[in-house]
Amino acid sequence: MAGGVVLLRGLLPRYCRMSAFGSVVLGQRICSAHPPVAVLLDQPPKWTPQPGRAIHYCSVMCAGHNKWSKVKHVKGPKDASRSRMFTKLSMMIRVAVKEGGSNPEFNVQLANLIEQCRSKNMPKASIEVAIKGAEKAKSGTYSLYEARGPGGFLLLIEVLTDNNTRAHQEIKYLLNKHGGMLCDGARHSFERKGVVLALGDGMSLDSALELAIEAGAEDVRETEDEDEKPLLQFVCEVSALHGVRSTLEGLGVPTVSAGLEFVTHNPALLHLEQLEAASRLLDVLSDCSDVIRVWDNIQAQD
């Protein structure tokens, strides 16, 4: 009993004091959850009273609100933890190996993914394990789900799973829970394009457009990375991806990565409340273990 009392004394913070009845006083509130200490000690408490201090907790002050411009979509694994990002990259490698083989010299998609992994600081050993694991792994099923989110924006959800029924039910549940639904026709608002990501420090959009024309790209879009650094997306035909990147590097434009993406040509304008709901939906979908990437056609209204 004495040992327990010593621990109790050691755990009392400085802003606690003892009441006349042996209960702990925190600020102006008396906590009577424990028996009186004086009874346990069989003697009056010897602690010196100290001034009380109230503790304030406000859930509103602890909450965070993301602006849509700072929300990173799952366009190649985005936001979350390092381990989850590597898991998504490994899934993408698995799809690439399944479609074009394990030799990056003859598989452009795999070569681009390996470079993307390196840009995300994925260890070389982990990349090799992912490629070898893709060769030995059981053949999973690749699916592309079409959906509509809150506010009417469209979604394409890439899935790799060994259980189609489970994946379908989970995605359908997440969509319904967050104001979305599965639908047909969403893919008609997207095109499969090659996208070269380049550093945009100090380069105006007009200058980038001139470089895009010279490199053979169709369009240039401004974006940001996870650290809010400006980036430029040079959009081109799938067959021209390698040539556009080589030309940009020859023109002195440092590139970050290159790969195939679903690019929308029919953006959906959303208000702030709709953007917040869309952000929550994208977050829960990206957390789904069977989901590789999620594409959307969202455009924020000014």
N, C-alpha and C positions, 0 to 999 in steps of 0.2 A: 504493500500500500504506500509505503514511504517513497519507493522508487517511482511509482506512478505520480505522486504529488510533485516530485522533483521535475519530472517531464512536463507536468502541467505548468509549473512555474516558468520553465524555460520557454514554453510556447506562448506565454502571454506577451503580446506586443506592447510597445511603450505607450501607445495611446489607450491602453486598457487600464482600469483601476478596479479596486475591490470595493464592493458596497459593504455596509455594516453587517449584512447577513451572509457575506462570503460569496455572493454571486458576482460575475464579471460584468462590468459596465463598459459598453462600447459606445463612445459619444454620450448620448443621453438615454440610451436604451439598455435595459437590464436583461441579460441573457440568463435564464434560469433553467437551461437545458440540463446542466450538470448539478449534482448535489452540492450543498454548501461546502466550500473548501475548509471552513473552520471546523466542521464536524469531522472531516477526514483527518485533520491535523490534531484534533482534540485540544486545540489552543487557538487563541485569536490570531487572525492573519497579521503578519508583520510587514506587509508591503507598504511602502510610502505612497499615499494617494498622489496621482499626477493629473494634470488637466486633461479633460476628455477632448476627443476630436471626432467630429462627425464624418462619416464616409458617405459620399454621394455617388450614386451610379445612375447613369442615364443611358438607356438603350439607344436613344436617337443619336446621341453624340458618338456612340460606338459603331453606328451603321455607316456603310460606305455606299456611294451612288456613282456608278460608272457612266461616263458620257459615251455615246456610241462611237465617237471618233477615237476613243481610247480602248474600245473593246476589240480584242484580237480574235478574228474568226478562226475556225479550224482549217485554214488553208495551208495545210502542212502543219503539223501539230502545233497548236498555239500555246496558249497561256498556261497553264497548270504546272504540275510538278515536272521535274527533269525526268523521272522514271517513266511517267505516263507519256511524255513526248517521245522518248526512245521506244516505248512499246508501239506507238502509232507508226513511227518510222519503220520499225521491224515488220509491221503488218503491210506497209506499202512495199517494202522490199520483197515480201512473200508474193504479193500480187505480180510484181514486175518479173520475178524469176519464173513464176508460173506461166506468164504470157510470152516471155522472150528468152528464157534460159538464164544461167548463172554467170555467164561470161560478159562483163560490162563492155568489152570491145565490140561485141555483136548485139548488145542490148542497150540502146540509147537511153531508154527509160530508167534502167538500172544504174547506168553510169551517172545520170543526172541525180538520182536519189542518193547515190553514194556521196556525191559532192554536197548535196543538201545536208546529209548526216554530218559531214565534216564541218560545214558552216555552223551547225548546231553543237559543235564540240562533242559529238558522239565518239567514243573511243574506237580506234581501228579494230581492236579485238572484238568489240561488240558488233561492228559492221560485218566482220567475217563470220561470226557466229550466226548472225541473222541470215546471211546468204546460205551457209551450210544447213542451217535449220530449215530454211525454205525448201531446200532440195529433199530433205528427209521427212519433212512434216506431211501429215495426211492432207490430202487435197481438200481444202475448204471451199466453200461456195462464195463467189463474189456476186453481190447484188447492188443495184442502184435503186433506192427508194425515192419516189416523188412525193412531195408533201407541200402543204400550205400552212403558214404560221399566222399568229395573231396580227391583224392589220392587213392581211392578204398577201404578204410577201411569200415567195416561193423558195423551196428547199430541194436540194439533191443530197441524199445521204448515201455515202459509199460504205458498204458493209462487207466484211469477210467473216464467215462463221462456219462452224461445223454442225450447227443446228438451226436450220431456217425457221422452224416454227417458233423457237425461243426468241430469236432475233426479231422476227416479225411482231410477235406479241409485245415485246419490251418497247420497241420503237413506237408502235401504235399507242401503247399506254402512256409513254412520255409525251407524245404529241397531244393526245386528248387531255392530259392533265394540265398542260401549259397552253391551252387555247389553239392547238393546231390539229391537223388531220391529214391522213394519207389521201392523195388525189392523183388523178391522171393528167398528163399534159404539161407538167412542170418543166420537163426537160426541153420543151420547145422554146423556152425563154433563155436557154444556155447554149453555148457552142464550145466544143472541145478545141482549145487553142494552146499554142506554145507561149510561155510567159518567161521572159528573162528579167530577173530582178537585179537592179543596179543601184549603186550609191547615188543619192541625189543632192549631196552637199554642194551648195553654191551654184546649182544649175537651174536656170529658169525653165518653165514649161515650154516656152517657144524654142529655146535651144535644144531641148530634148526632142521636140517634134522634128526639128531639122535633122538631128542624128537618126531618128527613127526612119525617116524617109531614105536617108543614105544607107542605112543598114538593111532595109527591106522589111521593116516592121509596119504593122497596120495602124497601131495606136499606142499612146503612152498615157499611163495613169499614175497619179501621185498616191503614195501610201506611206505607212510608217512601220517600223519593226517594233519588237517588244519594248525597246528602250526609247521609243518615240523619236528615233532618228529618221530623217526623210529618206524615202526610197522611191525609185521609179520602176514601173512595170511596163516593159516593152512587149506588146501583144503581137503575135504573128501566127501564121499558119503552122500547123504541126510539122510539116515537112521542111519548113524554113528555120526551125528553132536553132539548130547548130550553126547555120550560116549567120543568122542575126547576132548570135552571141559572139562569134569569132570577129565579125565586123566591128561590133561595139568595142571589144577589147582592143582591136587594131586602131580604133579612133581615140583610144585613151580613156575609155569609160570603164571603171572598175565594176565588174559584175559580181553578184553574190551567189546566185544560183540560177538554174534554168530547169523547166519541167513543163508537164502538161497540166492544164487546169480547165475547169468549167467556167467560162467567162460569160456573164449575162449581157444581153443586148436589150433587155426590157426591165429597167430598174423600177422598184416599188418605193414610193416616197412614204415614210412613216413619221408620225409625230413622236414627241419625247416619251409619252407613256407607252406607246406601242414599241418604241425602241427598247425600253427597259424590259418589257415582256419578251421581246424577241431575244434579248441578251440572255435571259434566264433559260429560254428554250434551247438556245445554242449551247449553253454551258452543260445542261443535263444530257444532251445528245452526245457531246464530246466526251463525257464521262462514261458512256456506255462502252463496255469492253469489246463489243463486236463492230463498233463504228470506226472506220478509218479516217474519213474526212467529211465535213459538212460544207456545202456551198450554198450561198444565198444571193438574192438580187436586191438586197436592202440598200436604200439610199436615204440618208438623213435629210430632213427638211431644214432649211436655214431659219 
